[in-house]
Amino acid sequence: MNIEELIKLKGEDYGNAEEFWTSVAIMWSELIDWSKKEITAEQAITMMVTMKAKRATNNPALKDSAIDIQGYGKILEDL
């Protein structure tokens, strides 16, 4: 499978790439203080959770996002 096919497949599962990543960017913007040059590990994990939550919202029938959120939550707890 080439990259164009993969992007099309993911788009079928999670929605238009531009719309998806615009939504993620808005959520992430709310999570970080842009005056800082670096983000923390906890912020990075939280940002990934929001991305996976957006995926789950776009296609709740796919369970991989919910499983990933659980994994990220455990990592965050362990930190």
N, C-alpha and C positions, 0 to 999 in steps of 0.2 A: 504494500500500500504506500503510495506516495503522500507527500505532505498535504497537497491539495485535497486528496481523498479523505485524509484524516480530519482536516479542518471541516470539510463538508459533513462527515459523519458526526463529529462533535457538535456541529451546528444543528443537526437534526435532533440530537439529544438535549442540548442545552440552550438553543436559540442563536440568533444572529451574533456573530463574534463582536462586531462593533458595539451593538447595544449591550451585550453581556459585559464587556470590559469597561464600558462607560459607567455602568451601574456599579461595578466593583471599584472603579477609581473613586466614585463619589463616596462609597462606604469607607474605603481606606483613608480618604482625605479627612474624614471625621475622627479617625482613630489616632492619627499621629500629629505631633507638633512639628510643623514644617520648618520651624526655626532651628531644629536640631539637624545635624548632618548625618547622624546614624540613628537607626531604630534598634530597639531591644529585641531579644529573642522572643520575649512574651508578646511584643507588638507584632512581630512577624507571624507568630502562630495565630494570634487573633485575626490578623488580616487573612490568613489562609482559611480560617473558619468562616469568615464572612463570604469569601469567594465560593467555598463549598456550599454555604447556605443559599447563595444565589443560584447555584446549579440545582440544588434540591428544589428550590422554588420553581425553576423553569421546567423540571421534570421529576416530580416526586416519586414516580414509579421506579426510577433507578435508585437502588439502595447504596451504591458505592459512595455517594457523597455523605450519606448519614454515617456510614462506617468510618470514612475518613475524618469526619467531625469528631467522632468518639476518640479516634486515635490522637488527633491534635489536642483534644481535651486532656487526655491522659498525659501527654508530653508536657502540656502547660502545668498540670497539677504536679508533676514530678520536678519541674524546674523550681 
